[in-house]
Amino acid sequence: MIYTQELAAEVLKIVDETLLSEKEALKKGLRGMNLDYKIRASVHAYVFETEKRKNVIDFVISKCLRGKGLEELDPLLRNLLRVGVYEMHFKGVHPALATDSIVRIVKRRFGEKFASLANAVLRRAEHVDLEKEIRKLKDDTIRLALTYYHPEWFVRYAIDLLGREEAIKLMMANNEKQTVYVRVNELKASIESVRRYLESKGVELEETPLPEVFKVVSYERAPASLDWHSEGRFVIQDLASCVVAHVLDPQPDEVILDLASAPGLKASHVAMLMENEGRIIAVDNSEDRLRRMRAKMKALGVENVEYRLADGTKFYVGDVDRVMVDPPCSSTGSFRNYPCVKWRFDERKYRATLRVQRNMLKNAFRNLKEGGVAVYSTCSITFDENEENVLFASRFFKVEEVEPVIGTRGVRSFRGKEFPFWDRVVRTYPHIHDCVGFFIAKLKRV
């Protein structure tokens, strides 16, 4: 018998022990298994919904462990307990059934002793009044963190950035199911033909401000599972991400440099807008990511990309017309898509990422011809990675105005720091624009 709970716990263990996202961990954990699509969908839901609520689930388990810390448990056992608590407190499974399923798995995998431990923990968890326990906490930040399933550092940051009410709306939106957008690949199909195809397959679409991008309202089968997706006639790409190529505004006879290119969705969009003319120099420091990008580009019919395995902070070709700077970031705008990112914040890595972003901006300037344009974007909501980096770049770039096709203007001030170009940049937020939290700035070399 296949237990959804067991498969989900195995995948959650992979998420814990690697830097893989939930989607990549699901691919790895279920690889080679001939599973019914309903079981796959169920495991997918368990993984995402458990990971989304990881802090409050761990809060419950920690209250129910006697003489042991949560981190002392075997990683698989720990995640089986998480799945059990998710089922009884958030999925509506009767506590006795949730407990029985997990105890059976634990007994088979770990033996009688640990089955007794799991049984005791889950029976105590059944009687935890979560709302009451959270109300008892004196610290408002901790209460909000547990109520809305976000780390405490993010609660404080979001309140300072947006105010308490907006921060709560943002966290609530981060907990919703991600909105799917499809971008028509006009190198292989027309906008109207893709619209008709998707609607014929039971996909309900809604137009967006970008003619080639549709919001998926509902579907009978996920668009990513349809033939035209595997044939490259459309891609799954967030609306905010699609705006970047339009802000770059590449022309068919130009040379475009993409300093952190893989997996290549934005580059493929740029190639489409260039009608496969001109040159796109795609730089990435991972041979594996570039290999996958090449395969993806071939499937999408992209022919004007040159691939370079190199460091985007140092790579030099010079005299290019436009540069796309979409560097590694904290992904704080993507919590809805990748809940695991919430729990991986590391101050040291964050500071290192900021340095990479600034070095990439400096390198963009170095590579541009006079009058050339760089577009800087992140899927982050932090002031440090966005406005503060653009303020740094304004020492050598002119900050141009980005037309707000979607989104709102930037942040004027944050924690005592002022940003004079707030009305020239664009931000999107999940709770306002129903897409990834994004930042886009346009910079000109003069």
C-alpha beads as a LAMMPS data file, in Angstrom:
LAMMPS data file: protein, C-alpha beads

446 atoms
445 bonds

1 atom types
1 bond types

-500.0 500.0 xlo xhi
-500.0 500.0 ylo yhi
-500.0 500.0 zlo zhi

Masses

1 110.0

Atoms # bond

1 1 1 0.000 0.000 0.000
2 1 1 1.293 3.503 -0.899
3 1 1 0.997 6.032 1.902
4 1 1 0.714 9.635 0.748
5 1 1 1.957 10.698 4.183
6 1 1 5.125 8.610 3.857
7 1 1 5.962 9.910 0.376
8 1 1 5.331 13.495 1.530
9 1 1 7.605 13.021 4.556
10 1 1 10.368 11.626 2.322
11 1 1 10.133 14.691 0.071
12 1 1 10.053 17.059 3.060
13 1 1 13.220 15.349 4.319
14 1 1 14.898 16.162 0.985
15 1 1 13.803 19.812 1.331
16 1 1 15.280 19.873 4.862
17 1 1 18.593 18.340 3.885
18 1 1 19.263 20.083 0.560
19 1 1 18.805 23.497 -1.025
20 1 1 16.201 22.081 -3.411
21 1 1 12.796 23.753 -3.689
22 1 1 9.627 21.794 -3.036
23 1 1 9.114 21.285 -6.786
24 1 1 12.649 19.988 -7.345
25 1 1 12.465 17.807 -4.222
26 1 1 9.201 16.307 -5.490
27 1 1 10.861 15.467 -8.808
28 1 1 13.781 13.842 -7.018
29 1 1 11.720 12.040 -4.378
30 1 1 9.144 10.610 -6.784
31 1 1 11.506 9.882 -9.678
32 1 1 11.016 6.443 -11.150
33 1 1 7.753 5.812 -9.288
34 1 1 4.808 4.820 -11.411
35 1 1 2.238 6.761 -9.397
36 1 1 -1.321 7.644 -10.313
37 1 1 -1.620 11.390 -11.026
38 1 1 -4.061 11.718 -8.106
39 1 1 -1.457 10.358 -5.692
40 1 1 1.175 12.698 -7.149
41 1 1 -1.197 15.644 -6.736
42 1 1 -1.929 14.607 -3.157
43 1 1 1.761 14.304 -2.258
44 1 1 2.394 17.697 -3.897
45 1 1 -0.343 19.283 -1.766
46 1 1 0.893 17.673 1.460
47 1 1 4.453 18.878 0.846
48 1 1 3.526 22.470 0.023
49 1 1 0.886 22.830 2.736
50 1 1 3.105 21.312 5.435
51 1 1 6.149 23.363 4.433
52 1 1 4.034 26.529 4.352
53 1 1 3.076 26.032 8.024
54 1 1 6.367 24.587 9.220
55 1 1 6.909 27.011 12.111
56 1 1 3.484 26.546 13.696
57 1 1 3.547 22.765 13.141
58 1 1 6.927 22.625 14.884
59 1 1 5.464 24.804 17.653
60 1 1 2.800 22.133 18.264
61 1 1 5.241 19.207 18.116
62 1 1 7.695 20.916 20.477
63 1 1 4.912 21.294 23.044
64 1 1 4.209 17.575 22.812
65 1 1 7.740 16.158 22.942
66 1 1 8.868 15.181 26.410
67 1 1 12.601 15.282 27.111
68 1 1 13.595 15.569 23.439
69 1 1 14.219 18.476 21.117
70 1 1 12.640 18.419 17.656
71 1 1 16.042 18.640 15.961
72 1 1 17.242 15.547 17.863
73 1 1 14.749 13.340 15.999
74 1 1 15.600 11.422 12.844
75 1 1 14.763 13.742 9.877
76 1 1 12.208 11.326 8.401
77 1 1 10.543 10.748 11.775
78 1 1 10.418 14.509 12.343
79 1 1 8.691 15.033 9.009
80 1 1 6.241 12.186 9.575
81 1 1 5.177 13.939 12.787
82 1 1 4.846 17.207 10.853
83 1 1 2.579 15.523 8.325
84 1 1 0.451 14.048 11.123
85 1 1 0.023 17.444 12.815
86 1 1 -0.776 19.045 9.450
87 1 1 -3.497 16.464 8.844
88 1 1 -5.226 16.845 12.211
89 1 1 -4.896 20.609 12.656
90 1 1 -5.129 21.931 9.101
91 1 1 -6.475 19.277 6.719
92 1 1 -9.478 18.232 8.784
93 1 1 -8.473 14.571 9.101
94 1 1 -9.878 13.012 12.282
95 1 1 -6.996 12.995 14.824
96 1 1 -7.351 9.257 15.491
97 1 1 -7.016 8.471 11.773
98 1 1 -4.084 10.865 11.326
99 1 1 -2.313 9.346 14.330
100 1 1 -2.988 5.758 13.272
101 1 1 -1.596 6.316 9.743
102 1 1 1.619 7.908 10.975
103 1 1 2.158 5.348 13.768
104 1 1 1.817 2.476 11.267
105 1 1 4.474 4.037 9.027
106 1 1 6.802 4.780 11.949
107 1 1 6.445 1.233 13.281
108 1 1 7.381 -0.220 9.900
109 1 1 10.276 2.184 9.330
110 1 1 11.681 2.596 12.867
111 1 1 10.243 -0.130 15.096
112 1 1 8.009 -0.344 18.155
113 1 1 9.917 2.094 20.371
114 1 1 9.604 5.028 17.988
115 1 1 6.029 4.053 17.089
116 1 1 5.196 4.514 20.789
117 1 1 6.908 7.918 20.728
118 1 1 4.978 8.996 17.626
119 1 1 1.714 7.776 19.149
120 1 1 2.323 9.724 22.376
121 1 1 3.323 12.943 20.571
122 1 1 0.395 12.888 18.154
123 1 1 -2.159 12.056 20.866
124 1 1 -0.922 15.056 22.844
125 1 1 -0.954 17.175 19.666
126 1 1 -4.629 16.328 19.183
127 1 1 -5.457 18.240 22.364
128 1 1 -3.373 21.354 21.673
129 1 1 -5.677 24.368 21.336
130 1 1 -3.545 26.246 18.849
131 1 1 -5.432 29.545 18.915
132 1 1 -5.400 29.591 22.702
133 1 1 -1.678 28.777 22.873
134 1 1 -0.825 31.538 20.398
135 1 1 -3.012 34.076 22.229
136 1 1 -1.086 33.334 25.433
137 1 1 2.177 34.522 23.884
138 1 1 3.197 38.000 25.001
139 1 1 5.384 38.929 22.028
140 1 1 3.281 40.367 19.159
141 1 1 5.896 39.441 16.539
142 1 1 5.892 35.789 17.604
143 1 1 2.089 35.724 17.648
144 1 1 1.919 37.134 14.102
145 1 1 4.660 34.770 12.919
146 1 1 2.728 31.711 14.137
147 1 1 -0.691 32.997 13.054
148 1 1 0.417 33.761 9.490
149 1 1 3.171 31.129 9.099
150 1 1 6.167 33.401 8.558
151 1 1 9.545 33.704 10.298
152 1 1 9.834 36.391 12.951
153 1 1 12.515 38.352 11.066
154 1 1 10.178 38.666 8.076
155 1 1 7.267 39.856 10.238
156 1 1 9.415 42.654 11.638
157 1 1 10.791 43.545 8.195
158 1 1 7.391 43.586 6.480
159 1 1 5.846 45.763 9.210
160 1 1 8.711 48.271 8.962
161 1 1 8.375 48.288 5.158
162 1 1 4.591 48.334 4.719
163 1 1 2.963 48.950 8.086
164 1 1 1.220 46.316 10.220
165 1 1 -2.048 46.079 8.280
166 1 1 -0.393 45.772 4.853
167 1 1 2.188 43.339 6.216
168 1 1 -0.605 41.044 7.425
169 1 1 -2.304 41.248 4.003
170 1 1 0.999 40.342 2.353
171 1 1 1.521 37.328 4.634
172 1 1 -2.060 36.160 4.043
173 1 1 -1.514 36.397 0.263
174 1 1 1.742 34.451 0.597
175 1 1 -0.280 31.599 2.091
176 1 1 -2.681 31.389 -0.838
177 1 1 -2.265 29.036 -3.773
178 1 1 0.050 30.559 -6.353
179 1 1 -1.555 32.133 -9.394
180 1 1 -0.539 30.540 -12.684
181 1 1 0.247 32.679 -15.713
182 1 1 0.979 31.432 -19.226
183 1 1 3.110 33.352 -21.691
184 1 1 2.572 32.606 -25.358
185 1 1 5.814 31.815 -27.180
186 1 1 5.259 33.699 -30.429
187 1 1 8.302 32.029 -31.967
188 1 1 6.145 28.901 -32.234
189 1 1 2.500 29.958 -32.034
190 1 1 0.185 32.941 -32.259
191 1 1 -1.487 34.466 -29.220
192 1 1 -4.942 33.631 -30.531
193 1 1 -4.102 30.005 -31.386
194 1 1 -2.771 29.381 -27.867
195 1 1 -5.812 31.026 -26.338
196 1 1 -8.143 28.807 -28.386
197 1 1 -6.099 25.695 -27.591
198 1 1 -6.101 26.293 -23.836
199 1 1 -9.805 27.094 -23.762
200 1 1 -10.527 23.913 -25.742
201 1 1 -8.696 21.991 -22.997
202 1 1 -10.891 23.451 -20.264
203 1 1 -8.490 26.199 -19.179
204 1 1 -10.294 29.421 -18.264
205 1 1 -8.155 32.460 -19.056
206 1 1 -8.151 36.126 -18.177
207 1 1 -6.288 38.829 -20.080
208 1 1 -3.468 40.822 -18.480
209 1 1 -1.855 44.158 -19.439
210 1 1 0.642 42.166 -21.540
211 1 1 -1.024 40.797 -24.711
212 1 1 1.030 37.571 -24.754
213 1 1 0.400 36.737 -21.085
214 1 1 -2.791 35.216 -19.671
215 1 1 -3.846 34.603 -16.104
216 1 1 -5.183 31.075 -15.520
217 1 1 -8.461 31.342 -13.625
218 1 1 -9.295 27.624 -13.533
219 1 1 -8.482 24.408 -15.354
220 1 1 -9.495 20.772 -15.757
221 1 1 -5.873 19.751 -16.371
222 1 1 -2.886 21.844 -15.315
223 1 1 -1.590 23.845 -18.322
224 1 1 1.941 22.568 -17.646
225 1 1 0.732 19.007 -18.337
226 1 1 -0.669 19.834 -21.798
227 1 1 1.024 18.939 -25.090
228 1 1 1.486 22.495 -26.312
229 1 1 3.485 23.280 -23.164
230 1 1 5.900 20.391 -23.781
231 1 1 6.101 21.502 -27.443
232 1 1 7.155 25.004 -26.353
233 1 1 4.166 26.928 -27.696
234 1 1 3.628 28.497 -24.304
235 1 1 5.516 28.652 -21.019
236 1 1 4.510 29.029 -17.389
237 1 1 5.949 32.387 -16.311
238 1 1 4.816 34.837 -13.669
239 1 1 3.311 38.095 -14.882
240 1 1 5.810 40.305 -13.035
241 1 1 8.701 38.318 -14.485
242 1 1 7.283 38.889 -17.984
243 1 1 7.317 42.664 -17.507
244 1 1 11.145 42.643 -17.308
245 1 1 11.696 41.884 -21.011
246 1 1 9.300 44.674 -21.998
247 1 1 11.134 47.182 -19.795
248 1 1 14.420 46.057 -21.401
249 1 1 12.767 46.744 -24.805
250 1 1 15.318 44.800 -26.911
251 1 1 15.572 45.569 -30.625
252 1 1 16.215 42.932 -33.321
253 1 1 19.614 44.313 -34.362
254 1 1 21.061 44.658 -30.841
255 1 1 23.481 42.769 -28.613
256 1 1 21.922 41.864 -25.256
257 1 1 23.927 40.631 -22.271
258 1 1 22.144 38.565 -19.610
259 1 1 24.461 38.299 -16.602
260 1 1 22.563 35.635 -14.593
261 1 1 20.616 33.903 -17.305
262 1 1 19.671 30.334 -16.352
263 1 1 17.054 28.865 -16.307
264 1 1 16.387 31.280 -19.160
265 1 1 12.688 32.186 -19.117
266 1 1 13.403 35.918 -19.333
267 1 1 16.063 35.364 -22.011
268 1 1 13.597 33.322 -24.077
269 1 1 11.096 36.175 -23.771
270 1 1 13.756 38.656 -24.923
271 1 1 14.562 36.373 -27.893
272 1 1 10.877 36.316 -28.802
273 1 1 10.631 40.124 -28.702
274 1 1 13.752 40.262 -30.911
275 1 1 12.140 37.781 -33.340
276 1 1 15.266 35.587 -33.050
277 1 1 17.416 38.365 -34.539
278 1 1 20.468 40.034 -32.985
279 1 1 22.508 38.372 -30.229
280 1 1 21.776 37.415 -26.639
281 1 1 24.858 36.498 -24.606
282 1 1 23.622 34.320 -21.749
283 1 1 26.008 34.083 -18.782
284 1 1 25.690 31.705 -15.846
285 1 1 28.177 30.200 -13.399
286 1 1 26.569 26.736 -13.357
287 1 1 27.340 24.261 -16.122
288 1 1 24.311 22.170 -15.154
289 1 1 21.919 25.134 -15.302
290 1 1 23.324 26.197 -18.676
291 1 1 22.922 22.664 -20.008
292 1 1 19.263 22.631 -18.974
293 1 1 18.807 26.122 -20.373
294 1 1 20.181 25.040 -23.780
295 1 1 17.644 22.201 -23.909
296 1 1 14.826 24.541 -22.906
297 1 1 15.801 27.118 -25.520
298 1 1 15.898 24.484 -28.218
299 1 1 12.394 23.365 -27.261
300 1 1 11.201 26.984 -27.440
301 1 1 12.724 27.551 -30.872
302 1 1 15.209 30.176 -29.634
303 1 1 18.154 30.538 -32.026
304 1 1 19.945 33.800 -31.157
305 1 1 21.452 32.904 -27.758
306 1 1 25.168 32.351 -27.125
307 1 1 25.993 30.564 -23.858
308 1 1 28.885 31.490 -21.583
309 1 1 29.907 29.575 -18.465
310 1 1 31.267 32.459 -16.386
311 1 1 30.846 34.663 -13.327
312 1 1 28.307 37.407 -14.061
313 1 1 30.133 39.794 -11.739
314 1 1 33.304 39.560 -13.855
315 1 1 32.380 38.458 -17.389
316 1 1 33.367 41.056 -19.986
317 1 1 32.462 41.330 -23.637
318 1 1 31.989 45.109 -23.864
319 1 1 30.077 47.503 -26.102
320 1 1 26.683 45.824 -25.677
321 1 1 23.387 47.652 -26.195
322 1 1 21.448 46.361 -23.203
323 1 1 22.103 44.308 -20.089
324 1 1 19.656 42.266 -18.063
325 1 1 20.658 42.032 -14.399
326 1 1 18.407 39.528 -12.645
327 1 1 20.827 38.380 -9.931
328 1 1 20.492 35.814 -7.148
329 1 1 18.276 37.269 -4.415
330 1 1 16.483 36.403 -1.177
331 1 1 13.300 35.438 -3.105
332 1 1 11.189 37.135 -0.421
333 1 1 8.623 37.943 -3.105
334 1 1 8.241 34.251 -3.989
335 1 1 7.090 32.743 -0.683
336 1 1 3.767 31.754 -2.260
337 1 1 5.586 29.741 -4.938
338 1 1 8.385 28.384 -2.737
339 1 1 7.377 28.224 0.964
340 1 1 10.685 26.595 1.952
341 1 1 12.496 29.865 1.195
342 1 1 10.857 31.380 4.298
343 1 1 12.787 29.092 6.614
344 1 1 16.200 29.359 4.917
345 1 1 17.164 32.944 5.705
346 1 1 20.812 33.279 6.655
347 1 1 22.178 36.752 7.516
348 1 1 25.687 35.907 6.296
349 1 1 24.470 34.555 2.939
350 1 1 22.092 37.502 2.599
351 1 1 24.957 40.001 2.974
352 1 1 27.018 37.994 0.478
353 1 1 24.096 38.093 -1.983
354 1 1 23.893 41.888 -1.656
355 1 1 27.586 42.091 -2.609
356 1 1 26.993 39.879 -5.660
357 1 1 24.085 42.099 -6.751
358 1 1 26.175 45.269 -6.508
359 1 1 29.126 43.707 -8.300
360 1 1 26.805 42.587 -11.091
361 1 1 25.456 46.143 -11.415
362 1 1 29.009 47.485 -11.673
363 1 1 29.816 44.867 -14.305
364 1 1 26.694 45.768 -16.280
365 1 1 27.932 49.368 -16.463
366 1 1 31.379 48.185 -17.555
367 1 1 29.907 46.142 -20.421
368 1 1 27.454 48.767 -21.738
369 1 1 28.155 51.133 -24.574
370 1 1 27.430 54.811 -23.947
371 1 1 23.676 55.375 -23.986
372 1 1 23.081 51.677 -23.270
373 1 1 20.440 50.483 -20.817
374 1 1 20.514 47.984 -17.970
375 1 1 17.372 46.578 -16.359
376 1 1 17.776 45.460 -12.761
377 1 1 15.165 43.131 -11.287
378 1 1 14.687 40.850 -8.292
379 1 1 11.892 38.654 -6.971
380 1 1 12.440 40.226 -3.561
381 1 1 10.510 42.787 -1.512
382 1 1 13.468 43.939 0.598
383 1 1 14.632 47.559 0.456
384 1 1 18.285 46.482 0.730
385 1 1 18.237 44.403 -2.461
386 1 1 16.128 46.874 -4.409
387 1 1 16.022 50.603 -3.679
388 1 1 19.306 50.615 -1.781
389 1 1 21.094 48.808 -4.617
390 1 1 19.663 51.238 -7.181
391 1 1 20.810 54.139 -4.989
392 1 1 24.286 52.584 -5.084
393 1 1 24.057 52.179 -8.885
394 1 1 22.959 55.822 -9.301
395 1 1 26.576 56.822 -8.603
396 1 1 27.436 55.697 -12.130
397 1 1 24.044 55.139 -13.838
398 1 1 21.169 57.510 -14.542
399 1 1 17.952 56.068 -13.080
400 1 1 15.326 56.135 -15.834
401 1 1 11.577 55.923 -15.289
402 1 1 9.916 52.517 -15.659
403 1 1 6.405 52.717 -17.065
404 1 1 4.134 51.023 -14.510
405 1 1 2.385 48.480 -16.752
406 1 1 1.540 46.736 -13.511
407 1 1 2.657 47.486 -9.983
408 1 1 3.192 50.438 -7.702
409 1 1 6.077 52.839 -7.219
410 1 1 9.048 52.144 -4.981
411 1 1 9.619 52.741 -1.283
412 1 1 10.539 56.331 -0.357
413 1 1 12.235 55.554 2.941
414 1 1 13.009 52.567 5.135
415 1 1 14.573 52.416 8.588
416 1 1 16.009 55.903 8.233
417 1 1 17.273 55.466 4.654
418 1 1 15.845 57.701 1.904
419 1 1 15.362 56.711 -1.753
420 1 1 14.990 59.758 -4.035
421 1 1 14.133 57.729 -7.157
422 1 1 11.067 56.008 -5.657
423 1 1 8.801 57.375 -8.423
424 1 1 10.950 55.924 -11.250
425 1 1 10.996 52.243 -10.213
426 1 1 8.247 49.634 -9.995
427 1 1 7.292 47.078 -7.359
428 1 1 4.683 44.320 -7.389
429 1 1 3.218 42.597 -4.334
430 1 1 1.327 39.292 -4.088
431 1 1 -1.502 40.835 -2.020
432 1 1 -2.039 43.748 -4.413
433 1 1 -1.161 42.468 -7.872
434 1 1 -1.719 38.701 -7.521
435 1 1 1.759 37.820 -8.752
436 1 1 5.278 37.391 -7.407
437 1 1 6.687 40.285 -5.360
438 1 1 9.033 41.901 -7.871
439 1 1 11.210 44.996 -8.244
440 1 1 12.230 46.520 -11.599
441 1 1 14.532 49.477 -12.292
442 1 1 15.878 50.880 -15.553
443 1 1 19.414 52.287 -15.587
444 1 1 21.132 54.201 -18.374
445 1 1 24.834 54.686 -19.014
446 1 1 25.374 58.348 -19.937

Bonds

1 1 1 2
2 1 2 3
3 1 3 4
4 1 4 5
5 1 5 6
6 1 6 7
7 1 7 8
8 1 8 9
9 1 9 10
10 1 10 11
11 1 11 12
12 1 12 13
13 1 13 14
14 1 14 15
15 1 15 16
16 1 16 17
17 1 17 18
18 1 18 19
19 1 19 20
20 1 20 21
21 1 21 22
22 1 22 23
23 1 23 24
24 1 24 25
25 1 25 26
26 1 26 27
27 1 27 28
28 1 28 29
29 1 29 30
30 1 30 31
31 1 31 32
32 1 32 33
33 1 33 34
34 1 34 35
35 1 35 36
36 1 36 37
37 1 37 38
38 1 38 39
39 1 39 40
40 1 40 41
41 1 41 42
42 1 42 43
43 1 43 44
44 1 44 45
45 1 45 46
46 1 46 47
47 1 47 48
48 1 48 49
49 1 49 50
50 1 50 51
51 1 51 52
52 1 52 53
53 1 53 54
54 1 54 55
55 1 55 56
56 1 56 57
57 1 57 58
58 1 58 59
59 1 59 60
60 1 60 61
61 1 61 62
62 1 62 63
63 1 63 64
64 1 64 65
65 1 65 66
66 1 66 67
67 1 67 68
68 1 68 69
69 1 69 70
70 1 70 71
71 1 71 72
72 1 72 73
73 1 73 74
74 1 74 75
75 1 75 76
76 1 76 77
77 1 77 78
78 1 78 79
79 1 79 80
80 1 80 81
81 1 81 82
82 1 82 83
83 1 83 84
84 1 84 85
85 1 85 86
86 1 86 87
87 1 87 88
88 1 88 89
89 1 89 90
90 1 90 91
91 1 91 92
92 1 92 93
93 1 93 94
94 1 94 95
95 1 95 96
96 1 96 97
97 1 97 98
98 1 98 99
99 1 99 100
100 1 100 101
101 1 101 102
102 1 102 103
103 1 103 104
104 1 104 105
105 1 105 106
106 1 106 107
107 1 107 108
108 1 108 109
109 1 109 110
110 1 110 111
111 1 111 112
112 1 112 113
113 1 113 114
114 1 114 115
115 1 115 116
116 1 116 117
117 1 117 118
118 1 118 119
119 1 119 120
120 1 120 121
121 1 121 122
122 1 122 123
123 1 123 124
124 1 124 125
125 1 125 126
126 1 126 127
127 1 127 128
128 1 128 129
129 1 129 130
130 1 130 131
131 1 131 132
132 1 132 133
133 1 133 134
134 1 134 135
135 1 135 136
136 1 136 137
137 1 137 138
138 1 138 139
139 1 139 140
140 1 140 141
141 1 141 142
142 1 142 143
143 1 143 144
144 1 144 145
145 1 145 146
146 1 146 147
147 1 147 148
148 1 148 149
149 1 149 150
150 1 150 151
151 1 151 152
152 1 152 153
153 1 153 154
154 1 154 155
155 1 155 156
156 1 156 157
157 1 157 158
158 1 158 159
159 1 159 160
160 1 160 161
161 1 161 162
162 1 162 163
163 1 163 164
164 1 164 165
165 1 165 166
166 1 166 167
167 1 167 168
168 1 168 169
169 1 169 170
170 1 170 171
171 1 171 172
172 1 172 173
173 1 173 174
174 1 174 175
175 1 175 176
176 1 176 177
177 1 177 178
178 1 178 179
179 1 179 180
180 1 180 181
181 1 181 182
182 1 182 183
183 1 183 184
184 1 184 185
185 1 185 186
186 1 186 187
187 1 187 188
188 1 188 189
189 1 189 190
190 1 190 191
191 1 191 192
192 1 192 193
193 1 193 194
194 1 194 195
195 1 195 196
196 1 196 197
197 1 197 198
198 1 198 199
199 1 199 200
200 1 200 201
201 1 201 202
202 1 202 203
203 1 203 204
204 1 204 205
205 1 205 206
206 1 206 207
207 1 207 208
208 1 208 209
209 1 209 210
210 1 210 211
211 1 211 212
212 1 212 213
213 1 213 214
214 1 214 215
215 1 215 216
216 1 216 217
217 1 217 218
218 1 218 219
219 1 219 220
220 1 220 221
221 1 221 222
222 1 222 223
223 1 223 224
224 1 224 225
225 1 225 226
226 1 226 227
227 1 227 228
228 1 228 229
229 1 229 230
230 1 230 231
231 1 231 232
232 1 232 233
233 1 233 234
234 1 234 235
235 1 235 236
236 1 236 237
237 1 237 238
238 1 238 239
239 1 239 240
240 1 240 241
241 1 241 242
242 1 242 243
243 1 243 244
244 1 244 245
245 1 245 246
246 1 246 247
247 1 247 248
248 1 248 249
249 1 249 250
250 1 250 251
251 1 251 252
252 1 252 253
253 1 253 254
254 1 254 255
255 1 255 256
256 1 256 257
257 1 257 258
258 1 258 259
259 1 259 260
260 1 260 261
261 1 261 262
262 1 262 263
263 1 263 264
264 1 264 265
265 1 265 266
266 1 266 267
267 1 267 268
268 1 268 269
269 1 269 270
270 1 270 271
271 1 271 272
272 1 272 273
273 1 273 274
274 1 274 275
275 1 275 276
276 1 276 277
277 1 277 278
278 1 278 279
279 1 279 280
280 1 280 281
281 1 281 282
282 1 282 283
283 1 283 284
284 1 284 285
285 1 285 286
286 1 286 287
287 1 287 288
288 1 288 289
289 1 289 290
290 1 290 291
291 1 291 292
292 1 292 293
293 1 293 294
294 1 294 295
295 1 295 296
296 1 296 297
297 1 297 298
298 1 298 299
299 1 299 300
300 1 300 301
301 1 301 302
302 1 302 303
303 1 303 304
304 1 304 305
305 1 305 306
306 1 306 307
307 1 307 308
308 1 308 309
309 1 309 310
310 1 310 311
311 1 311 312
312 1 312 313
313 1 313 314
314 1 314 315
315 1 315 316
316 1 316 317
317 1 317 318
318 1 318 319
319 1 319 320
320 1 320 321
321 1 321 322
322 1 322 323
323 1 323 324
324 1 324 325
325 1 325 326
326 1 326 327
327 1 327 328
328 1 328 329
329 1 329 330
330 1 330 331
331 1 331 332
332 1 332 333
333 1 333 334
334 1 334 335
335 1 335 336
336 1 336 337
337 1 337 338
338 1 338 339
339 1 339 340
340 1 340 341
341 1 341 342
342 1 342 343
343 1 343 344
344 1 344 345
345 1 345 346
346 1 346 347
347 1 347 348
348 1 348 349
349 1 349 350
350 1 350 351
351 1 351 352
352 1 352 353
353 1 353 354
354 1 354 355
355 1 355 356
356 1 356 357
357 1 357 358
358 1 358 359
359 1 359 360
360 1 360 361
361 1 361 362
362 1 362 363
363 1 363 364
364 1 364 365
365 1 365 366
366 1 366 367
367 1 367 368
368 1 368 369
369 1 369 370
370 1 370 371
371 1 371 372
372 1 372 373
373 1 373 374
374 1 374 375
375 1 375 376
376 1 376 377
377 1 377 378
378 1 378 379
379 1 379 380
380 1 380 381
381 1 381 382
382 1 382 383
383 1 383 384
384 1 384 385
385 1 385 386
386 1 386 387
387 1 387 388
388 1 388 389
389 1 389 390
390 1 390 391
391 1 391 392
392 1 392 393
393 1 393 394
394 1 394 395
395 1 395 396
396 1 396 397
397 1 397 398
398 1 398 399
399 1 399 400
400 1 400 401
401 1 401 402
402 1 402 403
403 1 403 404
404 1 404 405
405 1 405 406
406 1 406 407
407 1 407 408
408 1 408 409
409 1 409 410
410 1 410 411
411 1 411 412
412 1 412 413
413 1 413 414
414 1 414 415
415 1 415 416
416 1 416 417
417 1 417 418
418 1 418 419
419 1 419 420
420 1 420 421
421 1 421 422
422 1 422 423
423 1 423 424
424 1 424 425
425 1 425 426
426 1 426 427
427 1 427 428
428 1 428 429
429 1 429 430
430 1 430 431
431 1 431 432
432 1 432 433
433 1 433 434
434 1 434 435
435 1 435 436
436 1 436 437
437 1 437 438
438 1 438 439
439 1 439 440
440 1 440 441
441 1 441 442
442 1 442 443
443 1 443 444
444 1 444 445
445 1 445 446
